[in-house]
Amino acid sequence: MAISVSPGEWRIMELLWKQPQTLMELVRSLGKSEGWAKSTVTTMVRRMEGKGLICYDEDGRTKTFRAAVAREEIVATETDSLLRRAYNGSLGLLVSTMAQRNDLTRKDIDELYAILQKAEEEMK
């Protein structure tokens, strides 16, 4: 299932991946960090429910929202989309671009080597 997540939805998902929250907890958090009004948060939450990104548990009149989609699933979809759109599906071009811009740290390079070695071992 292809899941499209806007930047604002990412902010809400980040909070809900950490822990479930009521609407008012989301309003307080996002009011402080993003300057969003209650109506903005309410609209975003309603839209995200419709998309199946979040769901809630009800206790009396209180709804506690939680992520309905794992972070890994959304990250994979977003990564695939970026590779298709910006790099014509080429992971090599992405890494080459990062290396040419000197955006890779020694730690990044070591992690890439480890990932590639593991992938190579799994192919055997």
Protein Blocks (a to p, Z undefined) as FASTA:
>chain_A
ZZdddfklmmmmmmmmmpccdfklmmmmmmmmnopafklmmmmmmmmmmnomaccddehj
accdddfbdfklmmmmmmmmmmmmmnnopaklmmmmmmmnopacfklmmmmmmmmmmmmm
mmZZ
